[in-house]
Amino acid sequence: MRGRTTLGATLVVALALIVGALSFYGILSSSIHAGAVRSAEQRAEELAERLKGPGGRDIGSLDDEIVQVVGEDGSVRGASEDARDELGASALPVSGDPQTMTIDGEPMLVVSEDIEGDQSLVLAVSVEEGTETLSTVALLLAIAVPLLLVLVGVTTWLVTGRALTPVTRIRQEVDGITAERLHHRVAVPASADEIAALATTMNRMLDRLDTSATAQRRFVSDASHELRSPLATIRQHAELAQAHPGTTSIGELAEVVSEEGLRLQGIVESLLLLARLDEGAGTLAEAVDLDDIALGEVRRLRARGFDVDGSGIGAARVHGDPRLFGQLLRNLADNAARHSVGRVAISVIPQGRHVFVTVEDDGSGVPVAERARIFERFVRLDDARSRDVGGSGLGLAIVQGIATASGGTVTVDDSRWGGARFVVALPPAD
């Protein structure tokens, strides 16, 4: 990781330095060339002003300058001493744009200026000094850029090494944490920087994984216990009937097997439903009349002999799976019937942006300290009561799972009679 980071940073810096060096060299070259052109053109204009009359009488007296007066036919009609020595009778090119050429091995910039009599004054100015300057700059850049790259590479190697050392340590620590060591946590450095934030984030993730793994182990243990109980009952009665055929009739054995089989079936179906909810079940977007489902539960409980108040049921529709909403109300109604003395109330009230489903009873209620725990799986507040009376401990967990999958919530508080009141808030259908 450190090598790749250093290489990547060095390549980026190298590209930036090369582009910068080329840009600087290009701008400097253009600037020097433009300055030389301006200077040569100004000098050509000055010399053109000095000429008096035809023939270039003042040109021959010029020293250390290459100047020619060239006619329209290309003939040399006047020249400075250096021009005669260097060029002889050869004429410099006449052009409206500056040109670069080599005279006696020296780079020259040639400019021209029109004068009287269809003649042109042509001036050749040495640009060797500018060329040497550019050569020097190019040499310095060729030396400086690699040195800067080496410096950047070494600096990046040291800085990234120092910065990535805590990351490497965190990676090694996390890599060593297995399912059996989820209680271990990463040491958070005192730097209060991004590395510390990374370590804190990793610890929060490990907290969630640890909590999830603990809940899963507890769930598997509780599920195994719940499944073992009816199987053990069936096996005991079967072994008793086999060992003592006269003491246990076939009818009694069939009744036990049927009851425990139904209980076993209910536990398995509840576990499968919870698994479906964990995987995202309940996303069916079908319009469901909650009032019809609630009225059906009112009639069912009344048939069982309970005094059920259904006057608070109003018309309300929600989006979701009707089977899941039926399971939600069935579980709440059975829970209320299980703990009530005789009175139960069910209401469905659309209010604002929610539809509130309320089920309350006149039982002993739920202690405040236990109101969050009762929605956990296989939780029974009264461990002393029998399995048949207390249920499997999955009903309220299923209620919370269905409510959450449907975009709602479920809470519990005190009822009007001092018992428990469960309130499910669901988003209404548009």
C-alpha positions as CSV (number, residue, x, y, z in Angstrom):
1,M,0.0,0.0,0.0
2,R,2.8,2.4,0.9
3,G,4.7,1.8,-2.3
4,R,1.6,2.2,-4.5
5,T,0.7,5.4,-2.7
6,T,4.2,6.8,-3.1
7,L,4.3,5.8,-6.7
8,G,1.0,7.4,-7.4
9,A,1.8,10.6,-5.7
10,T,5.2,10.8,-7.4
11,L,3.6,10.2,-10.8
12,V,1.1,13.0,-10.2
13,V,3.9,15.4,-9.1
14,A,6.1,14.3,-12.1
15,L,3.3,15.0,-14.5
16,A,2.7,18.4,-12.9
17,L,6.4,19.3,-12.9
18,I,6.8,18.3,-16.6
19,V,3.8,20.2,-17.7
20,G,4.9,23.2,-15.6
21,A,8.5,23.1,-17.0
22,L,7.3,22.8,-20.6
23,S,4.8,25.6,-20.1
24,F,7.5,27.8,-18.4
25,Y,10.0,27.1,-21.2
26,G,7.4,27.8,-23.9
27,I,6.3,31.1,-22.3
28,L,9.9,32.2,-21.8
29,S,10.8,31.3,-25.4
30,S,7.8,33.3,-26.7
31,S,8.6,36.2,-24.5
32,I,12.3,36.3,-25.6
33,H,11.4,36.0,-29.2
34,A,8.7,38.7,-29.0
35,G,11.2,41.0,-27.2
36,A,13.8,40.5,-29.9
37,V,11.2,41.2,-32.7
38,R,10.1,44.4,-31.0
39,S,13.7,45.5,-30.5
40,A,14.7,44.7,-34.1
41,E,11.6,46.4,-35.6
42,Q,12.2,49.5,-33.6
43,R,15.9,49.6,-34.7
44,A,14.8,49.1,-38.3
45,E,12.4,52.1,-38.0
46,E,15.2,54.3,-36.6
47,L,17.5,53.3,-39.5
48,A,14.8,54.0,-42.0
49,E,14.4,57.5,-40.6
50,R,18.1,58.2,-41.0
51,L,18.1,57.5,-44.7
52,K,18.1,60.7,-46.7
53,G,17.2,60.3,-50.3
54,P,17.8,57.3,-52.5
55,G,20.7,54.8,-52.4
56,G,21.1,54.4,-48.7
57,R,23.9,56.9,-48.2
58,D,24.0,56.5,-44.4
59,I,24.0,52.7,-44.4
60,G,27.7,52.2,-45.3
61,S,28.8,54.1,-42.2
62,L,27.0,51.7,-39.8
63,D,29.3,49.5,-37.7
64,D,28.6,46.1,-36.0
65,E,25.2,45.9,-37.7
66,I,24.0,43.9,-40.7
67,V,21.8,46.2,-42.7
68,Q,20.9,46.3,-46.4
69,V,18.8,48.4,-48.7
70,V,17.1,46.1,-51.1
71,G,15.4,47.2,-54.3
72,E,12.1,45.9,-55.6
73,D,14.0,43.7,-58.0
74,G,15.9,42.1,-55.2
75,S,19.2,43.8,-55.8
76,V,21.3,45.2,-53.0
77,R,21.5,49.0,-53.3
78,G,23.2,49.7,-50.1
79,A,24.8,47.7,-47.3
80,S,26.6,48.2,-44.0
81,E,30.2,47.1,-43.6
82,D,29.3,43.9,-41.7
83,A,26.6,43.1,-44.3
84,R,29.2,43.4,-47.1
85,D,31.7,41.3,-45.2
86,E,29.2,38.6,-44.2
87,L,26.8,38.5,-47.2
88,G,28.6,40.2,-50.1
89,A,26.2,40.8,-53.0
90,S,23.6,38.3,-51.5
91,A,20.4,40.1,-50.4
92,L,18.6,39.4,-47.2
93,P,15.0,38.2,-47.6
94,V,12.3,40.9,-47.6
95,S,9.2,39.8,-45.8
96,G,6.4,41.4,-43.9
97,D,7.0,38.9,-41.0
98,P,10.2,38.5,-39.0
99,Q,12.3,35.5,-40.2
100,T,15.0,33.5,-38.5
101,M,18.1,32.4,-40.4
102,T,21.8,31.5,-39.8
103,I,24.5,33.9,-40.9
104,D,28.1,32.8,-40.5
105,G,27.0,30.2,-38.0
106,E,25.1,32.6,-35.8
107,P,21.3,32.7,-35.5
108,M,19.8,36.0,-36.8
109,L,16.4,37.6,-36.7
110,V,15.7,39.4,-40.0
111,V,13.1,42.2,-40.2
112,S,12.4,44.7,-43.0
113,E,11.0,48.2,-43.3
114,D,9.7,49.9,-46.4
115,I,11.4,53.2,-47.5
116,E,11.2,55.6,-50.4
117,G,11.7,54.5,-54.0
118,D,10.1,51.1,-53.7
119,Q,13.0,50.0,-51.5
120,S,13.2,48.1,-48.3
121,L,15.6,48.4,-45.4
122,V,16.5,44.9,-44.1
123,L,18.1,44.4,-40.7
124,A,19.6,41.2,-39.3
125,V,19.9,41.1,-35.5
126,S,21.7,38.4,-33.6
127,V,19.5,36.3,-31.2
128,E,22.3,34.2,-29.9
129,E,22.0,35.7,-26.5
130,G,18.4,34.7,-26.2
131,T,19.2,31.2,-27.6
132,E,21.9,30.8,-24.9
133,T,19.4,32.0,-22.2
134,L,16.9,29.4,-23.4
135,S,19.6,26.7,-23.5
136,T,20.6,27.6,-19.9
137,V,17.0,27.5,-18.7
138,A,16.4,24.1,-20.4
139,L,19.6,22.7,-18.8
140,L,18.5,24.0,-15.4
141,L,15.0,22.5,-15.8
142,A,16.5,19.2,-17.0
143,I,18.5,19.0,-13.7
144,A,15.9,20.6,-11.3
145,V,12.9,18.5,-12.4
146,P,14.5,15.1,-11.6
147,L,15.9,16.4,-8.4
148,L,12.5,17.6,-7.3
149,L,11.0,14.3,-8.3
150,V,13.5,12.5,-6.1
151,L,12.9,14.9,-3.2
152,V,9.1,14.5,-3.6
153,G,9.4,10.7,-3.8
154,V,11.5,10.5,-0.7
155,T,9.3,13.0,1.2
156,T,6.1,11.2,0.1
157,W,7.6,7.8,1.1
158,L,8.4,9.1,4.6
159,V,5.2,11.0,5.1
160,T,2.9,8.2,3.8
161,G,4.9,5.7,5.8
162,R,4.3,7.7,8.9
163,A,0.6,8.3,8.0
164,L,-0.2,4.7,7.0
165,T,1.5,3.0,9.9
166,P,-1.6,3.4,12.1
167,V,-3.8,2.2,9.1
168,T,-1.6,-0.9,8.8
169,R,-1.9,-1.5,12.5
170,I,-5.7,-1.2,12.3
171,R,-5.8,-3.5,9.3
172,Q,-3.7,-6.1,11.1
173,E,-5.9,-5.9,14.2
174,V,-9.1,-6.2,12.3
175,D,-7.7,-9.0,10.2
176,G,-7.1,-10.9,13.4
177,I,-10.6,-10.5,14.7
178,T,-12.7,-13.7,14.0
179,A,-16.2,-14.7,14.9
180,E,-14.9,-15.9,18.3
181,R,-13.0,-12.7,19.0
182,L,-15.7,-10.1,18.1
183,H,-15.3,-8.6,21.6
184,H,-11.9,-7.3,20.7
185,R,-11.6,-3.6,19.7
186,V,-9.1,-1.5,17.7
187,A,-7.0,0.9,19.7
188,V,-8.0,4.5,18.9
189,P,-5.0,6.8,18.6
190,A,-5.0,10.1,20.4
191,S,-4.3,12.1,17.2
192,A,-8.0,13.1,16.8
193,D,-7.6,13.0,13.0
194,E,-9.0,10.8,10.2
195,I,-7.1,7.8,11.4
196,A,-8.7,8.1,14.8
197,A,-12.1,8.5,13.1
198,L,-11.4,5.3,11.1
199,A,-10.5,3.4,14.3
200,T,-13.7,4.7,15.9
201,T,-15.8,3.7,12.9
202,M,-14.2,0.2,12.9
203,N,-15.1,-0.2,16.6
204,R,-18.7,0.8,16.0
205,M,-18.9,-1.7,13.2
206,L,-17.4,-4.4,15.5
207,D,-20.0,-3.4,18.2
208,R,-22.8,-4.0,15.7
209,L,-21.3,-7.3,14.5
210,D,-20.8,-8.4,18.1
211,T,-24.4,-7.5,19.0
212,S,-25.7,-9.2,16.0
213,A,-23.7,-12.3,16.5
214,T,-24.7,-12.5,20.2
215,A,-28.4,-12.1,19.3
216,Q,-28.0,-14.7,16.6
217,R,-26.4,-17.2,19.0
218,R,-29.1,-16.5,21.6
219,F,-31.8,-16.9,18.9
220,V,-30.4,-20.2,17.8
221,S,-30.1,-21.4,21.4
222,D,-33.7,-20.4,22.2
223,A,-35.0,-21.8,19.0
224,S,-33.3,-25.1,19.7
225,H,-34.8,-25.2,23.2
226,E,-38.3,-24.4,21.9
227,L,-38.1,-27.0,19.2
228,R,-36.6,-29.6,21.6
229,S,-39.5,-29.2,24.1
230,P,-42.4,-30.6,22.0
231,L,-40.1,-33.2,20.4
232,A,-39.1,-34.4,23.8
233,T,-42.8,-34.5,24.9
234,I,-43.8,-36.6,21.9
235,R,-40.8,-38.9,22.4
236,Q,-41.5,-39.4,26.1
237,H,-45.2,-40.3,25.5
238,A,-44.2,-42.6,22.6
239,E,-41.6,-44.4,24.8
240,L,-44.1,-44.7,27.6
241,A,-46.7,-46.2,25.3
242,Q,-44.1,-48.6,23.9
243,A,-42.8,-49.7,27.3
244,H,-46.3,-49.9,29.0
245,P,-48.9,-50.4,26.3
246,G,-51.6,-50.8,28.9
247,T,-51.2,-47.5,30.7
248,T,-51.4,-45.2,27.6
249,S,-54.1,-45.5,25.1
250,I,-53.7,-44.8,21.4
251,G,-56.2,-41.9,21.7
252,E,-54.2,-40.2,24.5
253,L,-50.9,-40.6,22.5
254,A,-52.6,-39.2,19.4
255,E,-53.9,-36.3,21.4
256,V,-50.4,-35.5,22.8
257,V,-48.8,-35.9,19.4
258,S,-51.4,-33.7,17.7
259,E,-51.1,-30.9,20.3
260,E,-47.3,-30.9,20.4
261,G,-47.2,-31.2,16.6
262,L,-49.4,-28.1,16.3
263,R,-47.1,-26.3,18.7
264,L,-44.1,-27.4,16.8
265,Q,-45.7,-26.3,13.6
266,G,-46.5,-22.9,15.1
267,I,-42.9,-22.4,16.2
268,V,-41.5,-23.4,12.8
269,E,-43.9,-21.1,11.0
270,S,-43.1,-18.2,13.3
271,L,-39.3,-18.8,12.7
272,L,-39.8,-18.9,9.0
273,L,-41.9,-15.6,9.1
274,L,-39.2,-13.9,11.1
275,A,-36.6,-15.1,8.6
276,R,-38.6,-13.7,5.8
277,L,-39.0,-10.4,7.6
278,D,-35.3,-10.2,8.2
279,E,-34.7,-10.7,4.5
280,G,-37.1,-7.8,3.6
281,A,-40.5,-9.5,3.3
282,G,-43.5,-7.2,3.5
283,T,-42.7,-5.0,0.5
284,L,-46.0,-5.9,-1.3
285,A,-47.8,-2.7,-2.1
286,E,-51.4,-3.7,-2.0
287,A,-54.1,-1.6,-0.5
288,V,-55.3,-3.2,2.7
289,D,-58.4,-2.3,4.8
290,L,-57.2,-2.5,8.3
291,D,-60.7,-1.9,9.7
292,D,-61.9,-5.1,8.1
293,I,-59.1,-7.1,9.7
294,A,-59.6,-5.5,13.1
295,L,-63.4,-6.2,13.0
296,G,-62.6,-9.9,12.2
297,E,-60.4,-10.1,15.3
298,V,-63.2,-8.5,17.4
299,R,-65.6,-11.2,16.2
300,R,-63.1,-14.0,16.9
301,L,-62.4,-12.9,20.4
302,R,-66.0,-12.4,21.2
303,A,-66.7,-15.9,20.0
304,R,-64.1,-17.0,22.6
305,G,-66.1,-15.3,25.4
306,F,-64.1,-12.0,25.8
307,D,-65.7,-8.6,26.3
308,V,-64.2,-6.8,23.3
309,D,-64.7,-3.0,22.6
310,G,-64.5,-2.4,18.9
311,S,-66.2,1.0,18.9
312,G,-62.9,2.7,18.1
313,I,-62.4,1.0,14.7
314,G,-62.6,3.5,11.9
315,A,-62.1,3.1,8.1
316,A,-58.4,3.1,7.3
317,R,-56.3,1.8,4.4
318,V,-52.6,1.1,4.3
319,H,-50.2,-0.3,1.7
320,G,-48.7,-3.7,2.4
321,D,-49.3,-7.5,2.5
322,P,-52.8,-8.3,3.9
323,R,-51.5,-11.6,5.3
324,L,-48.8,-9.9,7.3
325,F,-51.2,-7.3,8.7
326,G,-53.6,-10.1,9.6
327,Q,-50.8,-11.8,11.4
328,L,-49.9,-8.6,13.2
329,L,-53.5,-8.0,14.5
330,R,-53.9,-11.7,15.3
331,N,-50.7,-11.8,17.4
332,L,-51.7,-8.6,19.3
333,A,-55.2,-9.8,19.9
334,D,-54.0,-13.2,21.1
335,N,-51.5,-11.5,23.4
336,A,-54.2,-9.3,24.9
337,A,-56.6,-12.3,25.3
338,R,-53.8,-14.3,27.0
339,H,-53.1,-11.6,29.6
340,S,-56.5,-10.0,30.1
341,V,-59.0,-10.7,32.9
342,G,-61.9,-10.4,30.5
343,R,-61.9,-7.1,28.7
344,V,-60.0,-6.2,25.4
345,A,-60.3,-3.1,23.2
346,I,-59.2,-2.8,19.6
347,S,-59.2,0.4,17.6
348,V,-58.1,1.7,14.2
349,I,-57.8,5.5,14.0
350,P,-56.4,7.4,10.9
351,Q,-54.8,10.6,12.2
352,G,-52.5,12.9,10.2
353,R,-49.8,11.0,8.4
354,H,-50.3,7.7,10.3
355,V,-52.9,5.0,10.9
356,F,-52.9,4.0,14.6
357,V,-53.8,0.4,15.5
358,T,-54.4,0.0,19.3
359,V,-54.9,-3.2,21.2
360,E,-55.3,-3.0,25.0
361,D,-56.3,-5.3,27.8
362,D,-57.2,-5.2,31.5
363,G,-54.4,-7.5,32.6
364,S,-51.4,-6.8,34.8
365,G,-49.6,-4.7,32.2
366,V,-45.9,-4.5,31.2
367,P,-43.3,-3.0,33.6
368,V,-41.6,0.1,32.2
369,A,-38.2,-1.6,32.5
370,E,-39.4,-4.5,30.3
371,R,-41.2,-2.6,27.6
372,A,-38.3,-2.7,25.1
373,R,-37.3,-6.3,25.9
374,I,-40.7,-7.9,25.3
375,F,-40.2,-7.4,21.5
376,E,-37.1,-9.6,21.6
377,R,-37.5,-13.1,20.3
378,F,-38.3,-15.9,22.8
379,V,-38.8,-13.4,25.7
380,R,-41.4,-14.2,28.3
381,L,-41.8,-11.9,31.3
382,D,-43.4,-14.6,33.4
383,D,-41.0,-17.6,33.2
384,A,-43.0,-19.5,35.7
385,R,-46.2,-19.9,33.6
386,S,-46.7,-22.9,31.4
387,R,-45.7,-23.0,27.7
388,D,-49.3,-23.4,26.6
389,V,-50.4,-20.3,28.4
390,G,-47.3,-18.2,27.7
391,G,-46.8,-19.0,24.0
392,S,-43.5,-19.4,22.2
393,G,-42.3,-15.8,22.8
394,L,-42.2,-15.0,19.1
395,G,-45.6,-13.2,18.7
396,L,-44.5,-9.7,19.7
397,A,-41.2,-10.1,17.8
398,I,-43.2,-10.9,14.7
399,V,-45.4,-7.8,15.3
400,Q,-42.4,-5.5,15.5
401,G,-40.9,-7.2,12.4
402,I,-44.1,-6.7,10.4
403,A,-44.5,-3.1,11.6
404,T,-40.9,-2.2,10.7
405,A,-41.1,-3.9,7.3
406,S,-44.2,-1.9,6.6
407,G,-42.5,1.4,7.5
408,G,-44.2,1.7,10.9
409,T,-43.4,1.4,14.6
410,V,-44.9,-0.4,17.6
411,T,-44.9,0.8,21.2
412,V,-46.4,-0.4,24.5
413,D,-47.7,1.6,27.5
414,D,-50.5,1.5,30.1
415,S,-54.1,0.8,29.0
416,R,-57.2,2.6,30.4
417,W,-57.7,-0.3,32.8
418,G,-54.1,-0.5,34.0
419,G,-53.1,-3.3,31.6
420,A,-51.0,-3.2,28.5
421,R,-51.8,-1.1,25.4
422,F,-49.9,-1.8,22.2
423,V,-49.9,1.0,19.6
424,V,-48.8,0.3,16.0
425,A,-48.3,3.4,13.8
426,L,-48.4,2.7,10.1
427,P,-48.2,5.1,7.0
428,P,-51.6,5.4,5.4
429,A,-52.3,4.5,1.7
430,D,-52.1,7.6,-0.6
